[in-house]
Amino acid sequence: MIKDKLNILVTGCGGDIGQSVGKILNEYSLVGNLYGCDISDKNAAKFIYSNFFLGLPCNVPEYISNLERIVTEKKIDFIIPISEPELRFLSKENINKIGDAEVILASASALEIGFDKLKTADFLKKENLPFPITHSVDAIEKLEEFPVIMKSRTGSGSSTVSIVRDNDTFMALKKGNPDFIVQEFLDGDNGEYTCGVFRSKSGIIRSIILKRELMGGFTGYGEVIDNKEIDKLLHNVAEKLQLIGSINVQLRLTSKGPVVFEINPRFSSTVRFRHLFDFKDVEWSIEDKLGMPISDYIETAIGKKLYKGFNEYIQ
């Protein structure tokens, strides 16, 4: 039996993704009470979540027991974790339920592969999908071809990504970053793309393709495009991953076609924009957990553009 209204807790809600998810859920008819927590209150989430409180970091022993208490007290139906450390912890511990609340996560294979950039490249290669040549930094003594990309195997964002054009830079980065990978530099003449991919328990696959421009490490501008080759690749990735839930796929359209270079197994920083374009993967994830039919996706956003702006809050 489906409740008329749901009590939902979003953890790690202080960042841009958490704030975007909060805006979506504040407008969602199935939500009765929306709660948000973060390890800091020095962010704008408290203006979006009327029931905002401080939570615990996932690396303390009381993390789960504290959430269990909150679930009981607030009668929480679903927990949506946002921060990457939490997602990694829940994935590693294989936690899909806390107390009586179900946790909304991408499926286990998507989490395991997506959170490891070397495993991502190996997965793509194994499944005969386009892949960037990728090696662990400790497997290479000297580079013969440049440029290459060096970045953290498990980190997120663009802050740890370097374009390396000579061996001196390579050796310096290798010495201080044993967790780095060395990846083929993908030509970007045809642009970089961030793509939302959702797959339901019954196998319904939906995708949206945004050609983007980065500003400060985030998508600052983008345009919804129609590309059958990219769309086919996204559907193949979802099927081969045995995906259930929502992920974000980053790729470049190269001279040899679209090549995926990262799979982020979570809602992305464009989640609010995608929602406004009718790609409502947050709502679909909840509906799928409830065993409801997935609401329709009407693809009418081709050609529409997004511009990342800012809100100001004072207190």
Buried (B, 14 or more C-beta within 10 A) or exposed (E): EEEEEBBBBBBBBBBBBBBBBBBBBEEBEBBEBBBBBBBEEEBBBBBBBEEBBEBBBBEEEEBBEBBBEBBEEBBBBBBBBBBBEBBBBBBEEEBEEBBEBBBBBBBBBBBBBBBBBBBBBBBBBEEEBBBBEBBEBEEBEEBEEEBBBBBBBBBBEEEBBBEBEEEEBBEEBBEEBEBBBBBBBBEEEBBBBBBBBBBBEEEEBBBBBBBBEEEEEBBBBBBBBEBEEBBEBBBBBBEBBEBBBBBBBBBBBBEEEBBBBBBBBBBBBBBBBBBBBBBBBBBBBBBBBBEEEBEEBEEEBEEBEBEBEEEEEEE
